[in-house]
Amino acid sequence: MKEIDYKTMKFNPFNLLGKEWMLASAGNEKDGCNTMTVSWGHLGCMWGHNDPTAVIYLRPSRYTKTFVDKEDYFTLCVMDKSFKKQMAYLGTVSGRDENKIEKAGLTTVFADGTVYFKEAKMVLICKKMYAAELQESGFFYPETLDESYPNRDLHTMYVGKIEKVLVRDDEYVG
């Protein structure tokens, strides 16, 4: 993989998150790591720094949240379409119960204070900047709260500064 400048990236963020999905991962070689599929999130800039940021949302029950809470960094890995079956698996099976990364056939790479996967076609290495639980009082449409959170297990939102972008090929380079 090679590092690129985020200013040279080209892709549709709505497709990247909503259709292609990503793997959100955190951890380290000593204490272990975990990953999960995410299809909710945002890419942009915040707080006047013009630094690129990624926002992810994790439910309190997710094992990956334990690692994201503990670590300074998390990663977002975009996988090739051939990994769609593994992506579905990684989004439904808990790493508490089995070594789902190994079962999915992924190779962990521990670098830059975090973990990502050798098979990824793009990796965003993010340093946590902010975390907060979503609040029921913030919902303007009660149906959104009722449909998305019938058990009121609201996500925690994490904002990460994208410190490094790695790509396998030039698919995402403008």
N, C-alpha and C positions, 0 to 999 in steps of 0.2 A: 504494500500500500504506500501511497505517497501523500504528503501533506500538501494542501492547496490553501489559497487565500479565500476566505468566505465571500469576498466581493466578486469572485469569478464563478460562483456557483450558479447553475441554472436548473430549475425544476419547478413544478407546480406544487406548492406546499399542501394544497388541499388533497391532491392525489397521493402525495408522499405519506401523509398521515392517515387519511381516510380510506384510501384504496390499497396502497402498497403495505401499509402498517410499518411499524418499527419495533425493535426490541429495546426496551429500557432495561439497563443492567447497572449493577454496582457491586462492589466488593473488592477483595484483594487476595493475593495468592496465599497468604498465611491463614486468614480467617474464612476464606471461601467467598462465594459470590452467588448471585441469582439473577435471573432475567425473566421478563414477561413481555408479552405482546401488548403494544399500545396502539390505539387508533384515535385517541383524543389527545390533542395538544396544539401548540402554537409555535411558530417560528417568527421572530421579528427583532425589534430593538426596544429597550426600555430605559427609563430614568435618565435620558439626555446624554448618555455616554456614547451613543451610537455603536455600542458593542452589540454584536449579534447575541440573541438569547433564544433559548428553547424552554417551553413550558410543558410540563407533563402533569398528569393527574393520577394518583394511586389511591385505591381504596385501603382502608385500615386493615382489612383482612389479608392483604397480599403480602406474601413472604418477601418479595423484592423490596417492599417498603422498608422492611427492617434494615436492609443493606443501604438503601438510599438515605435513610435517616442517620445511619452511623458514619457514612463516608462523606468526604468533601466533594467528591466527583460522582457523576453518573454519565452513562453513555447512551446514545441512541444509534442503533445499527439498522441500516436499510439492507434488506436481504433481497437476493434475486428472486424472481417469481417462482423458480423451481423449489423454493423453500416454503411455499404457501402451506403445505400440509404440516411442516414442522412449526410454522408460525402459529397455526391454529392450536396445535398441541401445547406449545409453550404458553399460550394464553389461557389454557383451561386446566392444566395440571400444576400442582404445587411442588415447588422445589423442597418443601418440608418433607414430602413423602417419598421422593425418589430423586436420583440425579438426572433431572430432565434435560439438562444441557448435553450430557453425554448421550442420553437416549435419542436426542434430536440430531446427533451426529455433528455437533458444533465443536470447534476448537477454540478454547479460551486463549486470549492474549492479554497478559498483564503488563501494562505500560502506562506511563503518564499518570500514575496514582489511581488507576482504575482498571476496568476489564472491558474488553470487547471481543468480537469474534473474527477469526481469520477469514471466514467465508463471507463476511459483510462486503457489500459493494460500496457503501459509504458509512463512515462513522463520525458522529459529532461527539466530541469530548467536552463535557459541560461541568463547570465548577458551580456548585450551589451558591445562589445569591439570596434566596428567599424561600420560605415554606410557610404555608398557612392552610388550615382546614377550611373548606367551603362551609358557609353558614346558611342554615335554613332561611334566616331573615334576609339574605341577599337575593333570593329568587323572586322575580317579578311575575312569573307564570307558575302558579301552583301545580299545574299539570306536569310541568317539567320535573319538579321535585317528586311528585307522586309516581311518575312513570320511571324515572331514573333511579330513585331512591326509596322504594317502598319500605325498606328496612331502616331508612335514615342513616345508612352507612356512607356518609358523604366523603368524597375524595379529599386528599391533601394535594394542594397545588404546589409544585416545585418550579422555581424559576432558576435556570442555570445559564451562566455566561458561556457561550460556545468559545472555548479556548483553542480548539484545534479541529480541523476538518481533514479527514483522511478519505481517499478514494482509491478504489482498485483500478479503475480505468477512467477515461475522460467523459463518461456518460453525463456527469453532473457539472462539467466544467464548460463555461461559456466562451 
